[in-house]
Amino acid sequence: MAKDPIKTALWGMLVGNIENMGILPALQGGEIIAGALEGETPLEKLAQIDGEDNYEIVEKNGFRYVILKECPFRAIYKDIPAWGEKPMRLVQAYNKKDDGGGALHPLCLVHKGARTALRAGVISLGCRSGATGKIEIAEKALLKASITKEEALGMIEGKACLFAIKAG
């Protein structure tokens, strides 16, 4: 079976960099992506990678909770090799950091890096795997976003990703 060379190259570069330099290349990749996005608001910019019709928005507690219906990177996951043990251990370690959490794999870190680089106060709250249903919540970020874990789980159930932006 032939491998998609673009998917394989992306996977290889990301895994190779993470194995040699830690999670920083994934977060920095997100920063580079953010710099290439156009639009007036953070959501206009992020919609370029997330998909314009991919958002459900709940406004409460002074925040916009943005729910992604599907992972914008879902097409990459098909037919790529496994992420590998070391990158996945680094993602797990990232999830335990005070400013971490909510990541299931290295592309979650790229996605979070793009949101953070917008310098718009975007708070990444969680991710759900479309393949397994596993959910990872950034528990330390919940307080910043004025939301409980149960509320976050309710919003992300059956969806892909959850983040918050101050309303206003």
GROMACS elastic network, one bead per residue, 0.5 to 0.9 nm:
[ bonds ]
;  ai    aj funct       b0    kb
    2     5     6  0.86864   500
    3     6     6  0.87147   500
    3     7     6  0.79054   500
    3     8     6  0.68163   500
    3    79     6  0.69550   500
    3    80     6  0.77281   500
    4     7     6  0.54659   500
    4     8     6  0.60521   500
    4     9     6  0.85183   500
    4    79     6  0.76828   500
    4    80     6  0.82489   500
    5     8     6  0.50272   500
    5     9     6  0.58787   500
    5    10     6  0.84979   500
    6     9     6  0.51236   500
    6    10     6  0.61568   500
    6    11     6  0.85287   500
    7    10     6  0.51983   500
    7    11     6  0.60808   500
    7    12     6  0.84924   500
    7    75     6  0.89693   500
    7    76     6  0.59740   500
    7    77     6  0.83494   500
    7    78     6  0.88749   500
    7    79     6  0.81298   500
    7    80     6  0.66737   500
    8    11     6  0.50884   500
    8    12     6  0.59666   500
    8    13     6  0.85365   500
    8    76     6  0.89437   500
    8    79     6  0.84990   500
    8    80     6  0.61545   500
    8    81     6  0.78763   500
    9    12     6  0.50416   500
    9    13     6  0.60374   500
    9    14     6  0.84642   500
   10    13     6  0.52938   500
   10    14     6  0.60903   500
   10    15     6  0.84753   500
   10    76     6  0.88523   500
   11    14     6  0.53048   500
   11    15     6  0.59796   500
   11    16     6  0.82797   500
   11    76     6  0.86217   500
   11    80     6  0.70158   500
   11    81     6  0.77512   500
   11    83     6  0.76835   500
   12    15     6  0.52926   500
   12    16     6  0.57615   500
   12    17     6  0.83139   500
   13    16     6  0.51692   500
   13    17     6  0.59642   500
   13    18     6  0.84509   500
   14    17     6  0.52695   500
   14    18     6  0.60632   500
   14    19     6  0.85040   500
   14    25     6  0.73986   500
   14    26     6  0.68459   500
   14   106     6  0.76513   500
   14   107     6  0.86038   500
   15    18     6  0.51395   500
   15    19     6  0.59813   500
   15    20     6  0.85442   500
   15    83     6  0.66075   500
   15    84     6  0.75672   500
   15    86     6  0.87686   500
   15    87     6  0.65554   500
   15   106     6  0.80355   500
   16    19     6  0.52294   500
   16    20     6  0.62644   500
   16    21     6  0.84672   500
   16    87     6  0.89881   500
   17    20     6  0.51891   500
   17    21     6  0.56623   500
   17    22     6  0.71502   500
   17    23     6  0.81706   500
   17    24     6  0.86447   500
   17    25     6  0.62995   500
   17    26     6  0.82226   500
   18    21     6  0.51842   500
   18    23     6  0.53347   500
   18    24     6  0.73371   500
   18    25     6  0.64442   500
   18    26     6  0.72711   500
   18    86     6  0.81503   500
   18    87     6  0.60363   500
   18    90     6  0.82441   500
   18   106     6  0.83806   500
   19    22     6  0.59249   500
   19    23     6  0.83487   500
   19    86     6  0.62673   500
   19    87     6  0.61176   500
   19    90     6  0.88107   500
   21    24     6  0.67832   500
   21    25     6  0.71244   500
   22    25     6  0.71589   500
   22    26     6  0.85103   500
   22    87     6  0.76642   500
   22    90     6  0.68860   500
   23    26     6  0.55283   500
   23    27     6  0.66047   500
   23    28     6  0.87714   500
   23    87     6  0.77935   500
   23    90     6  0.67375   500
   23    91     6  0.74586   500
   23    94     6  0.80297   500
   23   106     6  0.77369   500
   23   109     6  0.76181   500
   24    27     6  0.51880   500
   24    28     6  0.59660   500
   24    29     6  0.84107   500
   24   109     6  0.89128   500
   25    29     6  0.58806   500
   25    30     6  0.85959   500
   25   110     6  0.83577   500
   26    29     6  0.50664   500
   26    30     6  0.65027   500
   26    31     6  0.89066   500
   26   106     6  0.65927   500
   26   107     6  0.71711   500
   26   108     6  0.85951   500
   26   109     6  0.56530   500
   26   111     6  0.85412   500
   26   113     6  0.72873   500
   27    30     6  0.51726   500
   27    31     6  0.65463   500
   27    32     6  0.89977   500
   27   109     6  0.55598   500
   27   110     6  0.50722   500
   27   111     6  0.78619   500
   27   112     6  0.70254   500
   27   114     6  0.74936   500
   27   116     6  0.89031   500
   28    32     6  0.63932   500
   28    33     6  0.86846   500
   28   110     6  0.73854   500
   28   113     6  0.64168   500
   28   114     6  0.82533   500
   28   117     6  0.88400   500
   29    32     6  0.51720   500
   29    33     6  0.63332   500
   29    34     6  0.87291   500
   29   109     6  0.88650   500
   29   110     6  0.58601   500
   29   111     6  0.87600   500
   29   113     6  0.70632   500
   29   114     6  0.76740   500
   30    33     6  0.50082   500
   30    34     6  0.61596   500
   30    35     6  0.86939   500
   30   109     6  0.75478   500
   30   111     6  0.58566   500
   30   112     6  0.68560   500
   30   115     6  0.75636   500
   30   116     6  0.83079   500
   30   117     6  0.73377   500
   31    34     6  0.50907   500
   31    35     6  0.63737   500
   31    36     6  0.89730   500
   31   110     6  0.80159   500
   31   112     6  0.89874   500
   31   113     6  0.54699   500
   31   115     6  0.80446   500
   31   116     6  0.76277   500
   31   117     6  0.50956   500
   31   118     6  0.79902   500
   32    35     6  0.51966   500
   32    36     6  0.67261   500
   32   113     6  0.87161   500
   32   114     6  0.74133   500
   32   117     6  0.83775   500
   33    36     6  0.52982   500
   33    37     6  0.66908   500
   33    49     6  0.88872   500
   33   110     6  0.85987   500
   33   111     6  0.89181   500
   33   113     6  0.85715   500
   33   114     6  0.60233   500
   33   117     6  0.88725   500
   34    37     6  0.53149   500
   34    38     6  0.86281   500
   34    45     6  0.78071   500
   34    46     6  0.79571   500
   34   113     6  0.80579   500
   34   115     6  0.71480   500
   34   116     6  0.86003   500
   34   117     6  0.61186   500
   34   118     6  0.62643   500
   35    38     6  0.82619   500
   35   114     6  0.82642   500
   35   117     6  0.78475   500
   35   118     6  0.79153   500
   36    45     6  0.89802   500
   37    44     6  0.87110   500
   37    45     6  0.52329   500
   37    46     6  0.72723   500
   37    48     6  0.68823   500
   37    49     6  0.83471   500
   38    41     6  0.88399   500
   38    44     6  0.74679   500
   38    45     6  0.52712   500
   38    46     6  0.86865   500
   38    48     6  0.78961   500
   39    42     6  0.74289   500
   39    43     6  0.82424   500
   39    44     6  0.51972   500
   39    46     6  0.87058   500
   39    48     6  0.88955   500
   40    43     6  0.84466   500
   40    44     6  0.64426   500
   40    45     6  0.72623   500
   41    44     6  0.51852   500
   41    45     6  0.63599   500
   41    46     6  0.86618   500
   41   120     6  0.88112   500
   42    45     6  0.51184   500
   42    46     6  0.60217   500
   42    47     6  0.84354   500
   42   115     6  0.81359   500
   42   118     6  0.68110   500
   42   119     6  0.88993   500
   42   120     6  0.67244   500
   42   122     6  0.83378   500
   42   165     6  0.87340   500
   43    46     6  0.50048   500
   43    47     6  0.58165   500
   43    48     6  0.87311   500
   43    66     6  0.89964   500
   44    47     6  0.52573   500
   44    48     6  0.69859   500
   44    52     6  0.81040   500
   45    48     6  0.56792   500
   45    49     6  0.78496   500
   45   118     6  0.87343   500
   46    49     6  0.56431   500
   46    50     6  0.59252   500
   46    51     6  0.79897   500
   46    52     6  0.86914   500
   46   114     6  0.81210   500
   46   115     6  0.74147   500
   47    53     6  0.81549   500
   47    54     6  0.78795   500
   47    55     6  0.82923   500
   48    51     6  0.58044   500
   48    52     6  0.68347   500
   49    52     6  0.84545   500
   49    72     6  0.66541   500
   49    73     6  0.87856   500
   50    53     6  0.85390   500
   50    54     6  0.65227   500
   50    55     6  0.81137   500
   50    68     6  0.75260   500
   50    70     6  0.84663   500
   50    71     6  0.74704   500
   50    72     6  0.50597   500
   50    73     6  0.84145   500
   51    54     6  0.51340   500
   51    55     6  0.77454   500
   51    68     6  0.88547   500
   51    72     6  0.69508   500
   52    55     6  0.70680   500
   53    56     6  0.84788   500
   53    69     6  0.87744   500
   54    67     6  0.80925   500
   54    68     6  0.55078   500
   54    69     6  0.53925   500
   54    70     6  0.66485   500
   54    71     6  0.87464   500
   54    72     6  0.84596   500
   55    66     6  0.63114   500
   55    67     6  0.55749   500
   55    69     6  0.62403   500
   55    70     6  0.87981   500
   56    65     6  0.82154   500
   56    66     6  0.59391   500
   56    67     6  0.50558   500
   56    68     6  0.65188   500
   56    69     6  0.71682   500
   57    64     6  0.63085   500
   57    65     6  0.55927   500
   57    67     6  0.61634   500
   57    68     6  0.88532   500
   58    63     6  0.81608   500
   58    64     6  0.57494   500
   58    65     6  0.50805   500
   58    66     6  0.66646   500
   58    67     6  0.80605   500
   58   155     6  0.88423   500
   59    62     6  0.70994   500
   59    63     6  0.57200   500
   59    65     6  0.61622   500
   59    66     6  0.87323   500
   59   167     6  0.75130   500
   60    63     6  0.55448   500
   60    64     6  0.67119   500
   60    65     6  0.78590   500
   60   167     6  0.84718   500
   61    64     6  0.84052   500
   61   145     6  0.83259   500
   61   146     6  0.64863   500
   61   147     6  0.80541   500
   61   166     6  0.89949   500
   61   167     6  0.87739   500
   62   145     6  0.88531   500
   62   146     6  0.84145   500
   62   165     6  0.88518   500
   62   166     6  0.60728   500
   62   167     6  0.53659   500
   62   168     6  0.77981   500
   63   145     6  0.70944   500
   63   146     6  0.80395   500
   63   164     6  0.63088   500
   63   165     6  0.56057   500
   63   168     6  0.82125   500
   64   163     6  0.83921   500
   64   164     6  0.55193   500
   64   165     6  0.52290   500
   64   166     6  0.60452   500
   64   167     6  0.54786   500
   65   145     6  0.86108   500
   65   155     6  0.86595   500
   65   162     6  0.69448   500
   65   163     6  0.58671   500
   65   165     6  0.66326   500
   65   166     6  0.86494   500
   66   161     6  0.81181   500
   66   162     6  0.56802   500
   66   163     6  0.53059   500
   66   164     6  0.58050   500
   66   165     6  0.77690   500
   67    70     6  0.89367   500
   67   155     6  0.70131   500
   67   156     6  0.66721   500
   67   159     6  0.71805   500
   67   160     6  0.73056   500
   67   161     6  0.57212   500
   67   163     6  0.67403   500
   67   164     6  0.86996   500
   68    71     6  0.67478   500
   68    72     6  0.83568   500
   68   156     6  0.81790   500
   68   159     6  0.63398   500
   68   160     6  0.54139   500
   68   162     6  0.63546   500
   68   163     6  0.86004   500
   69   156     6  0.85422   500
   69   158     6  0.79409   500
   69   160     6  0.54670   500
   69   161     6  0.72793   500
   70    73     6  0.85550   500
   70    74     6  0.74751   500
   70   130     6  0.77213   500
   70   159     6  0.61105   500
   70   161     6  0.74964   500
   71    74     6  0.52862   500
   71    75     6  0.86812   500
   71   127     6  0.87542   500
   71   128     6  0.85942   500
   71   129     6  0.83052   500
   71   130     6  0.77917   500
   71   159     6  0.82963   500
   71   160     6  0.52888   500
   71   161     6  0.68424   500
   72    75     6  0.76457   500
   72   160     6  0.88324   500
   73    76     6  0.55815   500
   73    77     6  0.71519   500
   73   107     6  0.75049   500
   73   108     6  0.89519   500
   74    77     6  0.55120   500
   74    78     6  0.73819   500
   74   130     6  0.82289   500
   75    78     6  0.60091   500
   76    79     6  0.75817   500
   76    80     6  0.71306   500
   77    80     6  0.58813   500
   77    81     6  0.85846   500
   78    81     6  0.88933   500
   80    83     6  0.83946   500
   81    84     6  0.82431   500
   82    85     6  0.86409   500
   83    86     6  0.83557   500
   83    87     6  0.64832   500
   83    88     6  0.67609   500
   83   105     6  0.75765   500
   83   106     6  0.77994   500
   84    87     6  0.58676   500
   84    88     6  0.63616   500
   84    89     6  0.87805   500
   85    88     6  0.52883   500
   85    89     6  0.61304   500
   85    90     6  0.87020   500
   86    89     6  0.50880   500
   86    90     6  0.62443   500
   86    91     6  0.87076   500
   87    90     6  0.50675   500
   87    91     6  0.62720   500
   87    92     6  0.87289   500
   87   105     6  0.78923   500
   87   106     6  0.70428   500
   88    92     6  0.62340   500
   88    93     6  0.86136   500
   88   104     6  0.81798   500
   88   105     6  0.63732   500
   88   106     6  0.74944   500
   89    92     6  0.50390   500
   89    93     6  0.61922   500
   89    94     6  0.85561   500
   90    94     6  0.60484   500
   90    95     6  0.86260   500
   90   106     6  0.88230   500
   91    95     6  0.62832   500
   91    96     6  0.89673   500
   91   101     6  0.85866   500
   91   103     6  0.66431   500
   91   104     6  0.70140   500
   91   105     6  0.61942   500
   91   106     6  0.66605   500
   91   108     6  0.89892   500
   91   109     6  0.80454   500
   92    95     6  0.51245   500
   92    96     6  0.68141   500
   92   101     6  0.82519   500
   92   103     6  0.78651   500
   92   104     6  0.79713   500
   92   105     6  0.86343   500
   93    96     6  0.53265   500
   93    97     6  0.68262   500
   93   100     6  0.86179   500
   93   101     6  0.88227   500
   94    97     6  0.53198   500
   94    98     6  0.86807   500
   94    99     6  0.82882   500
   94   100     6  0.53291   500
   94   101     6  0.63147   500
   94   103     6  0.79603   500
   95    98     6  0.82159   500
   95    99     6  0.82855   500
   95   102     6  0.63161   500
   95   103     6  0.64803   500
   95   104     6  0.87763   500
   95   136     6  0.83778   500
   95   137     6  0.85363   500
   95   138     6  0.69310   500
   95   139     6  0.89511   500
   96    99     6  0.83847   500
   96   100     6  0.63055   500
   96   101     6  0.62262   500
   96   138     6  0.86027   500
   96   140     6  0.89256   500
   97   101     6  0.69266   500
   97   140     6  0.86262   500
   98   101     6  0.79507   500
   98   140     6  0.62895   500
   98   141     6  0.82313   500
   99   138     6  0.84493   500
   99   140     6  0.72877   500
   99   141     6  0.73545   500
  100   103     6  0.80264   500
  100   124     6  0.88011   500
  100   138     6  0.65115   500
  100   139     6  0.88299   500
  100   140     6  0.78138   500
  100   141     6  0.80625   500
  101   104     6  0.88814   500
  101   124     6  0.81720   500
  101   125     6  0.75244   500
  101   126     6  0.74079   500
  101   136     6  0.72103   500
  101   137     6  0.62004   500
  101   139     6  0.68055   500
  101   140     6  0.75435   500
  101   141     6  0.78722   500
  102   108     6  0.79848   500
  102   124     6  0.69835   500
  102   125     6  0.57569   500
  102   127     6  0.55723   500
  102   128     6  0.87540   500
  102   135     6  0.80035   500
  102   139     6  0.78296   500
  102   161     6  0.88345   500
  102   162     6  0.88855   500
  103   106     6  0.75917   500
  103   107     6  0.83348   500
  103   108     6  0.51952   500
  103   109     6  0.65105   500
  103   112     6  0.84993   500
  103   126     6  0.68747   500
  103   127     6  0.61702   500
  103   128     6  0.88160   500
  103   135     6  0.88652   500
  103   136     6  0.61553   500
  103   137     6  0.77220   500
  103   138     6  0.78647   500
  104   107     6  0.82002   500
  104   108     6  0.63413   500
  104   109     6  0.86029   500
  104   126     6  0.89136   500
  104   127     6  0.67125   500
  104   128     6  0.76707   500
  104   129     6  0.74413   500
  104   134     6  0.83301   500
  104   135     6  0.78648   500
  104   136     6  0.64534   500
  105   108     6  0.56302   500
  105   109     6  0.72419   500
  106   109     6  0.52402   500
  106   110     6  0.67196   500
  106   111     6  0.89144   500
  107   111     6  0.61886   500
  107   112     6  0.85497   500
  108   111     6  0.50014   500
  108   112     6  0.60957   500
  108   113     6  0.84567   500
  108   127     6  0.77959   500
  109   112     6  0.50122   500
  109   113     6  0.59353   500
  109   114     6  0.86079   500
  110   113     6  0.50164   500
  110   114     6  0.63858   500
  110   115     6  0.88747   500
  111   114     6  0.52775   500
  111   115     6  0.65260   500
  111   116     6  0.87931   500
  112   115     6  0.50903   500
  112   116     6  0.60616   500
  112   117     6  0.84520   500
  112   123     6  0.87715   500
  112   124     6  0.65529   500
  113   116     6  0.51767   500
  113   117     6  0.59939   500
  113   118     6  0.88369   500
  114   117     6  0.51975   500
  114   118     6  0.66853   500
  115   118     6  0.55911   500
  115   119     6  0.77326   500
  115   120     6  0.80558   500
  115   121     6  0.85389   500
  115   122     6  0.60911   500
  115   123     6  0.80500   500
  115   124     6  0.78100   500
  116   119     6  0.58225   500
  116   120     6  0.74304   500
  116   121     6  0.72629   500
  116   122     6  0.62464   500
  116   123     6  0.78146   500
  116   124     6  0.84327   500
  117   120     6  0.80729   500
  118   121     6  0.79501   500
  118   122     6  0.79064   500
  119   122     6  0.74829   500
  120   165     6  0.76158   500
  120   166     6  0.87043   500
  121   164     6  0.83658   500
  121   165     6  0.62423   500
  121   166     6  0.71800   500
  122   163     6  0.68254   500
  122   164     6  0.57402   500
  122   166     6  0.77193   500
  123   141     6  0.68406   500
  123   142     6  0.86251   500
  123   144     6  0.76435   500
  123   145     6  0.68851   500
  123   162     6  0.88265   500
  123   163     6  0.54294   500
  123   164     6  0.50306   500
  123   165     6  0.64082   500
  123   166     6  0.89461   500
  124   127     6  0.87636   500
  124   137     6  0.89147   500
  124   138     6  0.71963   500
  124   141     6  0.73221   500
  124   161     6  0.85123   500
  124   162     6  0.65199   500
  124   164     6  0.65370   500
  125   136     6  0.85359   500
  125   137     6  0.57887   500
  125   138     6  0.50084   500
  125   139     6  0.75030   500
  125   140     6  0.88987   500
  125   141     6  0.62922   500
  125   142     6  0.67367   500
  125   145     6  0.82707   500
  125   152     6  0.75008   500
  125   161     6  0.78256   500
  125   162     6  0.53964   500
  125   164     6  0.72069   500
  126   135     6  0.71122   500
  126   136     6  0.55089   500
  126   138     6  0.57142   500
  126   139     6  0.86129   500
  126   152     6  0.76669   500
  126   153     6  0.83809   500
  126   156     6  0.75431   500
  126   160     6  0.84268   500
  126   161     6  0.57016   500
  126   162     6  0.51444   500
  126   163     6  0.69211   500
  127   134     6  0.82614   500
  127   135     6  0.56855   500
  127   136     6  0.54370   500
  127   137     6  0.66486   500
  127   138     6  0.87950   500
  127   156     6  0.74024   500
  127   159     6  0.85111   500
  127   160     6  0.57440   500
  127   162     6  0.63995   500
  128   131     6  0.88363   500
  128   132     6  0.82866   500
  128   133     6  0.59091   500
  128   134     6  0.55490   500
  128   136     6  0.64933   500
  128   137     6  0.87197   500
  128   156     6  0.68804   500
  128   157     6  0.75023   500
  128   158     6  0.78645   500
  128   159     6  0.67185   500
  128   161     6  0.60781   500
  128   162     6  0.87624   500
  129   132     6  0.54736   500
  129   134     6  0.53211   500
  129   135     6  0.65214   500
  129   136     6  0.87829   500
  129   159     6  0.85181   500
  129   160     6  0.65235   500
  129   161     6  0.87946   500
  130   133     6  0.55680   500
  130   134     6  0.80138   500
  130   158     6  0.79597   500
  130   159     6  0.76415   500
  130   160     6  0.66789   500
  131   134     6  0.82260   500
  132   135     6  0.88668   500
  133   157     6  0.83061   500
  133   158     6  0.76883   500
  135   153     6  0.79176   500
  135   156     6  0.81511   500
  135   157     6  0.81920   500
  135   160     6  0.88736   500
  136   139     6  0.88213   500
  137   140     6  0.87581   500
  137   141     6  0.86105   500
  137   142     6  0.84911   500
  137   149     6  0.75471   500
  137   152     6  0.77621   500
  137   153     6  0.78474   500
  137   162     6  0.89595   500
  138   141     6  0.54353   500
  138   142     6  0.67673   500
  138   149     6  0.89424   500
  139   142     6  0.53619   500
  139   143     6  0.79530   500
  139   148     6  0.87393   500
  139   149     6  0.69846   500
  140   143     6  0.65327   500
  140   144     6  0.78492   500
  141   144     6  0.53109   500
  141   145     6  0.65062   500
  141   146     6  0.88541   500
  141   147     6  0.89546   500
  142   145     6  0.51618   500
  142   146     6  0.61405   500
  142   147     6  0.53771   500
  142   148     6  0.62327   500
  142   149     6  0.68907   500
  142   152     6  0.81575   500
  143   146     6  0.50432   500
  143   147     6  0.63585   500
  143   148     6  0.75996   500
  144   147     6  0.80133   500
  145   148     6  0.87842   500
  145   163     6  0.87412   500
  145   164     6  0.64452   500
  145   165     6  0.80106   500
  145   166     6  0.81136   500
  147   150     6  0.82831   500
  147   151     6  0.63008   500
  147   152     6  0.67234   500
  148   151     6  0.51729   500
  148   152     6  0.62709   500
  148   153     6  0.86098   500
  149   152     6  0.50487   500
  149   153     6  0.60601   500
  149   154     6  0.85051   500
  150   153     6  0.50956   500
  150   154     6  0.61123   500
  150   155     6  0.86917   500
  151   154     6  0.50483   500
  151   155     6  0.62788   500
  151   156     6  0.87537   500
  152   155     6  0.51838   500
  152   156     6  0.62367   500
  152   157     6  0.85223   500
  152   162     6  0.76202   500
  153   156     6  0.52626   500
  153   157     6  0.58622   500
  154   157     6  0.54393   500
  154   158     6  0.89003   500
  155   158     6  0.83875   500
  155   159     6  0.77731   500
  155   162     6  0.75667   500
  156   159     6  0.50640   500
  156   160     6  0.63849   500
  156   161     6  0.62954   500
  156   162     6  0.62286   500
  157   160     6  0.79208   500
  159   162     6  0.85395   500
  164   167     6  0.89331   500
